[in-house]
Structure formats: C-alpha cells, structure tokens
C-alpha cells in the first residue's frame, strides 16, 4: 500500500503544480477561463488573487514532493501526512465555498492517499 500511496501522492503533487500554472499563468487565457468557468472580465478582476492562490498550491506540491524524496522515513511520513491533511482541508473548504467539484478533485484523492499511507 505504501507504493500505491506514493504514486497517488505524486499524482496529487502534479495536480497542484498544474493548478499553480493555471492560476498563476493561464488565469486569463481561454484554457483558464474554461477550467474555472469565468468571463475574461471576472478573470482580469481576480488575477492577482488567483496568482496568490496558485502560489499556495505550489507550496502544497512542494511539500508533497519533499515527503516523497526525503531520505529519513519518519520525516518523510510526517511531511506526507501534514501536506495531505492540508490538501484535504483546502479541498473540503473549496468544496463547501465554491463547488463540490473541488472536493472531488482535491480532497478525495488526498483522503485516499492518506488512508493508504496510514494503513500501508
């Protein structure tokens, strides 16, 4: 189960890198507008906030990657648990305040990875 958890954690980290790119660099592009369901006017008005959000998603990805590459098993485990918990909280909050899709895309895979990690 540990290998499955690590694979899922890697995919979650990649997802958060993708979200970083969308929010920081593609927010006002046709792709960003389509993904986030916004008009160009809405996107331009919220571009700075989106970039800030993207940066936070990058920190989540960095923490998960750190957990995957850390050589000390206890530190690696703690980093994975902590950052998966952060992803779950962010995903649940987004699901409650923005739309359930966020919870399904962010929180659900992180919760599955956390269960695999804890019972692996």
C-alpha positions in Angstrom: 0.0 0.0 0.0 2.9 2.3 0.6 3.9 2.2 -3.1 0.3 2.9 -4.1 0.2 5.8 -1.6 3.4 7.3 -3.0 2.1 7.0 -6.6 -1.1 8.8 -5.6 0.8 11.4 -3.7 3.0 12.0 -6.8 -0.1 12.5 -8.9 -1.6 14.9 -6.3 1.6 16.9 -6.3 1.5 17.1 -10.2 -2.2 18.2 -9.9 -1.2 21.0 -7.7 1.7 22.0 -10.0 -0.9 22.1 -12.8 -3.3 24.2 -10.6 -0.3 26.6 -9.9 0.2 27.0 -13.6 -3.5 27.6 -14.3 -3.9 30.1 -11.5 -0.6 32.0 -11.9 0.0 32.0 -15.6 -3.1 30.8 -17.5 -5.9 32.5 -15.5 -7.0 34.9 -18.2 -6.3 32.6 -21.2 -9.1 30.6 -22.9 -8.0 27.5 -21.0 -8.0 29.2 -17.6 -11.4 30.8 -18.4 -12.8 27.4 -19.4 -11.4 25.5 -16.4 -12.7 28.0 -13.8 -15.9 28.9 -15.6 -15.2 32.7 -15.7 -15.6 35.5 -18.1 -12.5 37.4 -19.2 -13.7 40.4 -17.1 -14.1 38.3 -14.0 -10.7 36.7 -14.5 -8.9 40.1 -15.0 -10.5 41.4 -11.9 -9.3 38.5 -9.8 -6.0 37.8 -11.5 -3.8 38.9 -8.5 -5.8 36.8 -6.1 -5.6 33.8 -8.4 -1.9 34.1 -8.6 -1.6 34.1 -4.9 -3.8 31.0 -4.7 -1.6 29.4 -7.3 1.5 30.1 -5.2 -0.2 28.3 -2.2 -0.9 25.3 -4.5 2.8 25.3 -5.4 3.6 25.1 -1.7 1.3 22.1 -1.3 3.0 20.4 -4.3 6.5 21.2 -2.9 5.6 19.7 0.5 4.3 16.5 -1.1 7.3 16.2 -3.3 9.5 16.7 -0.2 7.7 13.9 1.5 8.4 11.6 -1.5 12.1 12.4 -1.7 13.0 12.8 2.0 15.5 10.1 3.0 14.6 9.9 6.7 11.5 7.6 6.9 9.9 9.4 9.9 10.3 12.8 8.4 9.0 11.6 5.0 6.0 10.1 6.7 5.3 13.3 8.7 5.6 15.5 5.7 3.3 13.4 3.6 0.7 13.3 6.4 0.9 17.0 7.1 0.7 18.1 3.4 -2.1 15.6 2.5 -4.0 17.0 5.5 -3.5 20.5 4.1 -4.8 19.4 0.7 -7.8 17.7 2.3 -8.7 20.8 4.3 -8.2 23.1 1.3 -10.3 20.7 -0.9 -13.1 20.5 1.6 -13.2 24.2 2.1 -13.2 24.8 -1.6 -16.0 22.2 -2.0 -18.1 24.0 0.6 -17.5 27.5 -0.6 -17.0 27.2 -4.3 -18.3 23.9 -5.6 -18.3 20.2 -4.9 -16.1 19.6 -7.9 -13.1 21.0 -5.9 -13.7 18.5 -3.1 -13.8 15.6 -5.6 -10.7 16.7 -7.5 -8.6 17.7 -4.5 -9.8 16.4 -1.2 -11.0 12.9 -2.2 -7.7 11.7 -3.8 -5.7 13.2 -0.9 -8.0 11.4 1.6 -7.5 8.1 -0.2 -3.7 8.6 -0.3 -3.8 9.4 3.4 -5.7 6.2 4.2 -3.2 4.2 2.1 -0.3 5.9 3.8 -1.6 5.3 7.3 -2.5 1.7 6.7 0.4 0.9 4.4 
